Amino acid sequence: MRKDIKLYVPKLEELDYRQSILSQPETMSYNKGYDMDNQLYHKESGCIDFPKSSWESWYRKRVQNQPDFYYAYIQRTSDGKFVGEVNLHYNESYDWFEMGIVVEEQYRGQCYSLCALKQLLKVAFEELKANGVHNNFEHNRYAAVKTHVDSGFRIIDNYEGKIDLYISRTQYFEHIEK
């Protein structure tokens, strides 16, 4: 497992990296083809516009709104290079956090996701005191499924080509003790 990454909470003026990720068709390809009610979303590529005019309000909601939200870049410590992003947001209806992780296409398959996901779970359970963390995506995203399962998640539902994955607070602490 990689030891050379950390989660880095960006400053407002550093959101150009997020803007860059969201504009990369190769990185955002997992996101294409959906019907989304978002004028900034491009169905044919999966990309999402992130104009500078929206940064401040987005930042207030997603970065400065703990404990309901957490957002960070995945940063390689050897050279300070950002390679992706992670996020959490509280889902009051289920009393768990929804999560997301995106690694730039050029860095996939290099163990960044697994290491970043483990660090994100540490934030969720040890800092934000989460009761659980949930994610869902297409069941044929095999690398993503493996990364989640290797981090302690369990598949709790499989429907219409998608799976739900969940890890409880108890499961997290049991998993890290192994």
C-alpha positions, 0 to 999 in steps of 0.5 A, spaced: 500 500 500 502 507 498 504 511 504 506 517 500 499 520 499 495 524 504 488 528 504 489 535 503 483 540 504 484 546 499 484 553 499 478 557 495 483 559 490 486 552 489 479 550 486 482 550 479 485 543 480 477 541 481 475 545 475 481 541 471 479 534 474 471 535 472 473 537 465 477 531 463 473 526 459 478 520 460 477 522 468 470 523 468 468 517 463 465 513 469 459 519 469 457 519 462 450 518 459 446 519 465 440 524 465 442 529 470 438 535 472 444 539 472 445 545 466 453 544 467 453 537 466 455 534 459 452 527 458 456 525 452 463 526 456 461 526 463 464 532 464 461 538 469 463 545 468 465 548 474 466 556 473 470 560 477 464 564 479 461 558 483 467 557 487 465 561 493 458 558 494 461 551 493 466 552 497 462 555 503 457 549 502 462 543 501 469 545 505 467 550 510 460 546 512 463 540 517 461 536 520 455 535 514 461 535 509 468 534 508 472 535 501 479 534 500 484 533 494 488 526 494 495 529 494 502 525 493 507 527 499 513 526 495 512 532 490 505 535 492 502 533 486 494 532 486 492 526 483 484 526 485 479 528 490 474 525 495 468 527 499 463 526 504 456 528 505 451 527 511 445 523 509 440 525 514 435 520 512 439 514 513 444 517 518 450 515 514 455 519 510 455 518 502 462 518 499 465 520 493 472 518 490 475 520 483 482 519 481 485 522 475 485 517 469 493 517 468 493 515 476 488 509 476 491 502 477 497 505 482 493 504 489 491 511 490 484 509 491 485 504 496 490 509 500 485 515 499 479 511 501 482 508 507 484 515 509 477 518 508 474 512 512 478 515 518 476 522 517 469 519 517 469 515 523 474 518 527 473 525 526 466 526 524 464 520 528 460 517 522 455 511 524 456 509 517 459 510 510 455 509 503 457 509 496 453 506 490 455 505 483 455 500 477 457 493 479 461 492 473 466 497 475 470 492 478 476 496 480 472 500 484 468 494 487 475 491 489 477 497 492 471 498 497 471 491 499 478 491 501 477 497 505 472 494 509 465 495 505 460 490 504 455 490 498 448 491 501 444 491 495 445 489 487 439 492 483 439 494 475 446 494 474 448 498 480 450 496 487 450 499 494 456 498 498 456 500 506 461 500 512 458 501 519 462 504 525 463 497 528 465 494 521 470 500 520 474 499 527 473 491 526 477 492 519 482 496 521 484 492 527 486 486 522 
